[in-house]
Amino acid sequence: MKTRILVSSLVILACVGAGPVMAKGPNSPGGPQVAAPSAATVPTLSTVEADDLLKMREEEKVARDVYLKLYARWKTPVFSQIAASEQIHFDALFDAIVGG
């Protein structure tokens, strides 16, 4: 987890001078359109899978908190944008765990 945060921080710091990058995500205008899975196609998670997703959710929370701290310290918009992205990942993992 420390390695992931370190690598992510280094990549971000390397990109800060490059200016904002606006990626087109799923269901964004001009981006790929992705249909939500129906309840019939979502399998039930095993205990191991649910535990793994909970660990991933904690990593997303830590990453979000790190980027919020970086933004608070340097007021660089990219940190705020990445924190928002990490929040989306955090929420998506919750939905995957509870089947929402």
C-alpha positions as CSV (number, residue, x, y, z in Angstrom):
1,M,0.0,0.0,0.0
2,K,2.9,2.4,0.8
3,T,4.4,1.6,-2.5
4,R,1.2,2.4,-4.3
5,I,0.9,5.7,-2.6
6,L,4.5,6.6,-3.3
7,V,4.3,5.6,-7.0
8,S,1.0,7.5,-7.4
9,S,2.4,10.6,-5.7
10,L,5.5,10.5,-7.9
11,V,3.4,10.2,-11.0
12,I,1.2,13.1,-10.0
13,L,4.1,15.3,-9.1
14,A,5.7,14.6,-12.5
15,C,2.4,15.5,-14.2
16,V,1.7,18.7,-12.2
17,G,3.6,20.9,-14.6
18,A,1.9,19.3,-17.6
19,G,-1.4,21.0,-17.0
20,P,-4.8,19.4,-16.5
21,V,-5.7,16.2,-18.4
22,M,-9.4,15.6,-19.1
23,A,-10.0,12.0,-19.7
24,K,-13.3,10.8,-21.0
25,G,-14.7,8.3,-18.6
26,P,-17.6,5.9,-19.0
27,N,-20.9,7.6,-19.7
28,S,-19.3,11.0,-20.1
29,P,-20.1,13.0,-23.2
30,G,-17.9,11.6,-26.0
31,G,-16.7,8.7,-23.8
32,P,-17.7,5.1,-23.9
33,Q,-21.3,4.4,-22.9
34,V,-21.5,1.6,-20.3
35,A,-24.8,0.0,-19.3
36,A,-25.3,-0.8,-15.6
37,P,-25.4,-4.5,-14.9
38,S,-28.8,-5.9,-14.1
39,A,-29.5,-7.7,-10.8
40,A,-29.5,-11.0,-12.7
41,T,-25.9,-10.6,-13.9
42,V,-24.4,-9.6,-10.6
43,P,-23.1,-12.6,-8.8
44,T,-23.0,-13.0,-5.0
45,L,-19.6,-12.4,-3.5
46,S,-17.7,-15.0,-1.5
47,T,-16.4,-14.0,2.0
48,V,-12.9,-13.8,0.6
49,E,-14.0,-11.5,-2.3
50,A,-15.9,-9.3,0.0
51,D,-12.9,-9.0,2.4
52,D,-10.6,-8.2,-0.6
53,L,-13.1,-5.5,-1.7
54,L,-13.1,-4.0,1.8
55,K,-9.3,-3.8,1.8
56,M,-9.4,-2.1,-1.7
57,R,-12.0,0.3,-0.3
58,E,-9.7,1.2,2.6
59,E,-6.8,1.8,0.1
60,E,-9.1,4.2,-1.9
61,K,-10.0,6.0,1.3
62,V,-6.3,6.4,2.2
63,A,-5.5,7.6,-1.3
64,R,-8.4,10.1,-1.2
65,D,-7.2,11.4,2.2
66,V,-3.6,11.8,0.9
67,Y,-4.7,13.8,-2.1
68,L,-7.0,16.0,0.0
69,K,-4.0,16.8,2.3
70,L,-1.8,17.5,-0.8
71,Y,-4.5,19.9,-2.1
72,A,-4.8,21.5,1.3
73,R,-1.1,22.1,1.4
74,W,-0.4,23.2,-2.2
75,K,-3.8,24.2,-3.6
76,T,-3.0,22.5,-6.8
77,P,-6.3,21.6,-8.5
78,V,-5.1,18.2,-9.8
79,F,-4.9,17.0,-6.2
80,S,-8.6,17.9,-5.7
81,Q,-9.6,16.2,-8.9
82,I,-7.8,13.0,-8.0
83,A,-9.3,13.1,-4.5
84,A,-12.7,13.3,-6.2
85,S,-11.8,10.3,-8.4
86,E,-10.7,8.3,-5.4
87,Q,-14.1,9.1,-3.8
88,I,-15.8,7.7,-6.8
89,H,-13.8,4.5,-6.5
90,F,-14.5,4.3,-2.8
91,D,-18.2,4.6,-3.4
92,A,-18.2,2.1,-6.3
93,L,-16.5,-0.5,-4.1
94,F,-19.2,0.0,-1.5
95,D,-21.8,-0.6,-4.1
96,A,-20.0,-3.7,-5.2
97,I,-19.8,-5.0,-1.7
98,V,-23.5,-4.4,-0.8
99,G,-24.7,-5.3,-4.3
100,G,-26.1,-1.8,-5.0
